């Protein structure tokens, strides 16, 4: 009978490990967004990939254009904050971030909704949360 009270704790440990593995898989998908030639393969079947990639391109509107011998880095997606809406649906908040020597950091917040299909996490949609009036939104580093 003593084993019965221990069983829920054992089950909770298994579920926590599964969620941690899902978080790592989602972080890997967001990391692959940093490689433009891999982006189209990251979306679910039936997604309007050209429209999603155009939305993703909006994140670049606040960025400074890196050039040869430039003081700015190429923009990159940061490690996301992942929230599970359902076991097979997740919301990932990330930033498209660029560093420079004169401007500390330029950021565009991006929300990505992912769904697990056949054991693999795929992007359903991308939303860029920054306004893009033409002038870069400059945020001091560390914020």
Number of C-alpha atoms within 10 A of each C-alpha: 5 6 7 8 9 10 10 11 10 10 10 11 10 11 10 11 11 11 13 11 11 21 20 12 15 26 19 14 20 25 15 16 17 16 11 9 9 11 18 16 13 18 21 19 12 7 13 13 19 10 12 18 16 11 16 20 11 18 23 19 18 22 25 19 13 14 10 6 6 11 14 21 17 17 22 17 20 18 16 20 14 20 13 16 12 9 10 14 17 23 20 22 18 21 22 22 20 24 19 15 10 8 15 14 21 22 25 25 17 22 18 20 20 27 23 17 13 7 9 15 24 24 28 21 21 19 16 20 13 15 15 15 9 9 11 16 16 14 12 10 11 6 5
